[in-house]
Amino acid sequence: MKQCMFERAVFLSWYCSVGDCQFCYMSTQKDKIKDPKRAKRRLSSVLAEVLICRKLGWGLEFVSAGYGALEFNELLKYLEAIKKVWGKKIWLNIGFLDKEQIERLLPIVEGVSVSVETVNWKLRKKLCPSKPIEPMIRTLELCDRLGIKKAMTIVLGLGEMIKDFVELEKFVKEYKIEQITFYRLKPHQGTVFYGQKELVSDDYVTWVRKTREVFPDLKIVVGSWLDHLEEISLLLEAGADNITKFPALKMFGNKYAKKIQAEVMKAEREFKGSLVRLPKVNWEEEVNKLSISQDLKEHLQLKLKQYLKGMR
């Protein structure tokens, strides 16, 4: 039986200096954040989350942060520590990168993901006026030259049409994309999409099915929302490999977590790891194994206890 796993995107901040993508939650927060330097997570919190992901059998989809949230040297510090906890190279999604930055990331990063958002290019310019696609394309080209894997993310429900799939096909082929994540739009309050008609599951499934038909070897990850979880089995049957976009720490073991695992079984997949049961782990021992500073271990232990208490 083919396996399916939950992949968690780990975010380092809730601030983005661009902040004008019309569908994005961060666009509703930018003006409320007076000190962007404080709108980032503590390293101990991030590492606790990554350790939980590893021990529960979840995937680490990628590490992400808003534009301008961290200085590059600080980002490197976070990524190096995350790699130590995760135990292998990680994926990164932070927008665009230059050659020097990618070269410094080579020992840490397996692949780079770019936020394409939509392949309806006219619509994209309207919805993401300060986030042009050209720097991301240059990043993908640099990754190709430097031997780093490439991925992309797409948000469905922004106003694209099925006929736009031809542009997705062109993009994947031209830039040799190896992995794609589809998200369904969540209309956040304060954005132009709030209160509007949401993406129909049949259309979502069609995008995934067409992608799988054209790209049999492409890794496809799909994200749903709590009020559309019944579409997960359909997305898996259409060709998706894994699932993402679920607040697994806050909702561990609840009815939504059980629903996700039931949907995976409905699609005749074996669910790798668990969203409903904590494994027997000596967490203190696991932390002590890590090659990080003693001070960071102590803070990690405290945050880990806090997360696990909520999950139990």
C-alpha positions as CSV (number, residue, x, y, z in Angstrom):
1,M,0.0,0.0,0.0
2,K,1.3,3.4,-1.0
3,Q,2.2,5.7,2.0
4,C,1.1,9.3,2.6
5,M,2.5,11.6,5.3
6,F,1.7,15.0,6.8
7,E,4.3,17.6,5.9
8,R,4.6,20.6,8.1
9,A,5.9,24.0,6.9
10,V,7.8,25.6,9.7
11,F,7.5,29.4,9.9
12,L,10.1,31.6,11.5
13,S,8.1,34.9,11.6
14,W,4.8,36.5,11.1
15,Y,6.1,39.7,9.5
16,C,6.7,40.4,5.8
17,S,8.2,43.7,4.5
18,V,6.4,43.3,1.2
19,G,3.0,42.8,2.9
20,D,0.7,43.7,0.0
21,C,-0.2,40.4,-1.6
22,Q,-3.9,40.8,-1.6
23,F,-4.8,37.2,-0.4
24,C,-2.1,36.9,2.3
25,Y,-2.7,37.0,6.1
26,M,0.5,38.9,6.6
27,S,-0.9,41.7,4.5
28,T,-3.4,42.3,7.3
29,Q,-0.7,42.4,9.9
30,K,2.0,44.5,8.5
31,D,0.6,47.9,9.7
32,K,-0.1,46.4,13.1
33,I,3.5,45.4,13.8
34,K,5.5,48.3,15.1
35,D,8.8,46.5,15.6
36,P,9.4,43.9,12.9
37,K,12.5,42.6,14.7
38,R,10.2,41.2,17.4
39,A,7.8,39.6,15.0
40,K,9.9,36.4,14.8
41,R,9.9,33.2,16.7
42,R,12.5,32.2,19.3
43,L,14.9,29.6,18.0
44,S,14.0,27.2,20.9
45,S,10.4,27.3,19.8
46,V,11.3,26.5,16.2
47,L,13.6,23.6,17.2
48,A,11.0,22.1,19.6
49,E,8.5,22.0,16.7
50,V,11.1,20.4,14.3
51,L,12.0,17.8,16.9
52,I,8.3,16.9,17.3
53,C,7.9,16.7,13.5
54,R,10.8,14.2,13.4
55,K,9.7,12.0,16.2
56,L,6.1,11.8,15.1
57,G,7.0,10.8,11.6
58,W,5.9,14.0,9.9
59,G,7.7,15.6,7.0
60,L,9.4,19.0,7.1
61,E,7.9,20.6,4.0
62,F,10.1,23.6,4.2
63,V,11.3,26.4,6.5
64,S,9.7,29.8,5.6
65,A,9.8,33.4,6.7
66,G,8.4,36.7,5.4
67,Y,10.5,39.1,3.4
68,G,12.8,41.1,5.7
69,A,11.9,39.2,8.8
70,L,15.5,38.0,9.5
71,E,18.9,39.2,8.4
72,F,20.6,36.6,6.2
73,N,23.2,35.7,8.8
74,E,20.5,35.2,11.4
75,L,18.6,33.1,9.0
76,L,21.7,30.9,8.6
77,K,21.9,30.5,12.3
78,Y,18.3,29.3,12.4
79,L,18.8,26.9,9.5
80,E,22.0,25.4,10.8
81,A,20.3,24.6,14.1
82,I,17.2,23.2,12.4
83,K,19.4,20.9,10.3
84,K,21.0,19.6,13.4
85,V,17.7,18.8,14.9
86,W,16.1,17.4,11.7
87,G,19.2,15.3,11.0
88,K,19.5,16.1,7.4
89,K,19.3,18.9,4.8
90,I,16.1,20.9,4.7
91,W,14.0,22.8,2.1
92,L,13.7,26.6,2.2
93,N,11.0,29.0,1.0
94,I,11.9,32.6,1.6
95,G,11.3,34.3,-1.7
96,F,14.3,34.9,-4.0
97,L,18.1,34.4,-3.4
98,D,21.3,35.6,-5.0
99,K,24.3,33.4,-6.0
100,E,26.3,34.2,-2.8
101,Q,23.4,33.4,-0.6
102,I,22.7,30.1,-2.3
103,E,26.4,29.1,-2.1
104,R,26.3,29.7,1.6
105,L,23.2,27.6,1.9
106,L,24.7,24.6,0.1
107,P,25.8,22.7,3.2
108,I,22.3,23.2,4.8
109,V,19.7,23.2,2.1
110,E,18.5,20.4,-0.1
111,G,16.1,22.4,-2.1
112,V,14.6,25.9,-2.6
113,S,10.9,26.5,-3.1
114,V,9.5,29.7,-4.7
115,S,6.1,31.2,-4.1
116,V,4.6,31.4,-7.6
117,E,1.1,31.8,-6.2
118,T,-0.7,31.7,-9.5
119,V,0.4,31.0,-13.1
120,N,-2.2,33.5,-14.4
121,W,0.5,36.1,-14.9
122,K,-1.8,39.0,-15.4
123,L,-3.7,38.1,-12.2
124,R,-0.5,37.6,-10.3
125,K,0.7,41.2,-11.1
126,K,-2.5,42.5,-9.8
127,L,-2.6,40.4,-6.6
128,C,1.2,40.6,-5.8
129,P,2.2,44.0,-7.0
130,S,5.5,44.1,-5.0
131,K,6.5,40.5,-5.5
132,P,7.5,40.1,-9.2
133,I,8.1,36.6,-10.5
134,E,11.4,37.5,-12.3
135,P,13.7,37.3,-9.2
136,M,12.2,34.0,-8.4
137,I,12.9,32.7,-11.9
138,R,16.5,33.9,-11.5
139,T,16.7,32.0,-8.2
140,L,15.5,28.8,-9.9
141,E,18.1,29.2,-12.6
142,L,20.8,29.7,-10.0
143,C,19.7,26.6,-8.2
144,D,19.9,24.7,-11.4
145,R,23.5,25.8,-11.9
146,L,24.5,25.2,-8.3
147,G,22.9,21.8,-8.0
148,I,20.1,22.5,-5.6
149,K,16.6,21.0,-6.0
150,K,13.7,23.2,-6.9
151,A,10.1,23.4,-5.9
152,M,7.1,25.8,-6.2
153,T,3.9,26.7,-4.4
154,I,0.6,27.6,-5.9
155,V,-2.5,29.0,-4.3
156,L,-5.8,27.9,-6.0
157,G,-8.9,30.0,-5.7
158,L,-7.4,33.4,-6.6
159,G,-9.4,33.7,-9.8
160,E,-7.4,31.3,-12.1
161,M,-9.1,29.1,-14.6
162,I,-8.5,25.5,-15.6
163,K,-7.3,26.8,-18.9
164,D,-4.4,28.4,-17.1
165,F,-3.0,24.9,-16.5
166,V,-1.0,25.2,-19.7
167,E,1.1,27.9,-18.0
168,L,1.8,25.7,-15.1
169,E,2.9,22.9,-17.4
170,K,5.3,25.3,-19.2
171,F,6.7,26.6,-15.9
172,V,7.4,23.2,-14.5
173,K,9.0,22.0,-17.6
174,E,11.1,25.1,-18.3
175,Y,12.5,25.4,-14.8
176,K,12.7,21.6,-14.1
177,I,10.5,21.8,-11.0
178,E,10.8,18.6,-8.9
179,Q,8.1,19.3,-6.3
180,I,4.9,21.4,-6.2
181,T,2.6,22.3,-3.3
182,F,-1.0,23.3,-4.0
183,Y,-2.8,25.3,-1.4
184,R,-6.5,26.2,-1.4
185,L,-7.1,29.8,-0.7
186,K,-8.3,30.6,2.8
187,P,-10.1,34.0,2.6
188,H,-8.7,35.9,5.5
189,Q,-10.6,38.7,7.1
190,G,-9.2,42.0,6.0
191,T,-8.3,40.8,2.5
192,V,-10.3,41.3,-0.7
193,F,-11.3,37.6,-0.8
194,Y,-13.0,37.6,2.6
195,G,-16.6,36.6,2.2
196,Q,-16.2,35.6,-1.5
197,K,-17.1,32.3,-3.0
198,E,-14.4,29.7,-2.2
199,L,-12.7,27.2,-4.5
200,V,-14.8,24.2,-5.5
201,S,-13.3,20.9,-4.6
202,D,-13.9,19.5,-8.1
203,D,-11.7,22.3,-9.6
204,Y,-9.0,21.6,-7.0
205,V,-9.0,17.9,-7.9
206,T,-8.8,18.7,-11.6
207,W,-5.6,20.8,-11.1
208,V,-4.0,17.9,-9.2
209,R,-5.2,15.2,-11.7
210,K,-3.9,17.2,-14.7
211,T,-0.6,17.8,-13.0
212,R,-0.1,14.1,-12.2
213,E,-1.1,13.1,-15.7
214,V,1.5,15.3,-17.3
215,F,4.2,14.9,-14.7
216,P,4.1,11.2,-13.4
217,D,7.3,11.7,-11.4
218,L,6.6,15.1,-9.8
219,K,6.1,15.2,-6.1
220,I,2.8,16.8,-5.3
221,V,1.8,18.1,-1.9
222,V,-1.7,19.4,-1.2
223,G,-3.1,21.6,1.5
224,S,-6.7,21.8,2.5
225,W,-8.7,23.6,5.4
226,L,-10.7,22.3,8.3
227,D,-14.0,22.9,6.4
228,H,-12.9,21.0,3.3
229,L,-11.1,18.0,4.7
230,E,-13.5,15.6,2.8
231,E,-11.6,16.5,-0.3
232,I,-8.3,15.0,0.9
233,S,-9.1,11.5,-0.3
234,L,-10.1,12.9,-3.6
235,L,-6.9,14.8,-4.0
236,L,-4.9,11.7,-3.1
237,E,-6.8,9.6,-5.6
238,A,-6.1,12.3,-8.2
239,G,-2.4,11.9,-7.7
240,A,-1.2,13.9,-4.7
241,D,1.6,12.3,-2.6
242,N,1.4,14.0,0.8
243,I,-0.7,16.6,2.7
244,T,0.1,19.8,4.5
245,K,-1.6,22.9,5.9
246,F,-3.0,21.6,9.2
247,P,-2.4,23.2,12.6
248,A,-1.2,19.8,13.9
249,L,0.3,21.1,17.2
250,K,-2.9,22.9,18.3
251,M,-5.3,20.3,16.9
252,F,-3.3,17.1,17.6
253,G,-5.6,14.2,18.3
254,N,-8.9,16.1,17.8
255,K,-11.8,15.3,15.4
256,Y,-10.1,17.1,12.5
257,A,-6.8,15.1,12.9
258,K,-8.8,11.9,13.0
259,K,-10.7,13.0,9.9
260,I,-7.5,13.5,8.0
261,Q,-6.2,10.1,8.8
262,A,-9.6,8.6,7.9
263,E,-9.5,10.4,4.5
264,V,-6.0,8.9,3.9
265,M,-7.3,5.5,4.6
266,K,-10.4,6.1,2.4
267,A,-7.9,6.8,-0.5
268,E,-6.3,3.4,0.3
269,R,-3.1,4.9,1.6
270,E,-1.1,4.0,4.6
271,F,-0.6,7.1,6.9
272,K,3.0,7.4,7.9
273,G,3.4,8.8,11.4
274,S,0.5,10.0,13.4
275,L,-1.7,13.0,14.0
276,V,-3.6,11.4,16.9
277,R,-1.2,9.4,19.1
278,L,2.1,10.5,20.7
279,P,4.8,7.9,20.5
280,K,6.8,6.8,23.6
281,V,9.8,9.1,23.5
282,N,12.3,10.1,26.2
283,W,12.2,13.7,25.1
284,E,14.9,14.9,27.6
285,E,17.2,12.3,26.2
286,E,16.5,13.3,22.6
287,V,17.3,16.9,23.4
288,N,20.5,16.0,25.2
289,K,21.7,14.1,22.0
290,L,21.6,17.3,20.0
291,S,24.8,19.1,19.2
292,I,23.6,22.6,20.3
293,S,24.6,24.8,23.2
294,Q,23.5,23.8,26.7
295,D,21.6,27.1,27.1
296,L,19.6,26.4,23.9
297,K,18.9,22.9,25.1
298,E,17.4,24.2,28.3
299,H,15.2,26.7,26.5
300,L,14.2,23.9,24.0
301,Q,13.2,21.6,26.8
302,L,10.9,24.2,28.3
303,K,9.2,24.9,25.0
304,L,9.0,21.2,24.2
305,K,7.1,20.6,27.5
306,Q,4.7,23.4,26.7
307,Y,3.9,21.9,23.2
308,L,3.6,18.4,24.4
309,K,1.3,19.4,27.3
310,G,-1.1,21.0,24.8
311,M,-0.9,18.0,22.5
312,R,-1.7,15.5,25.3
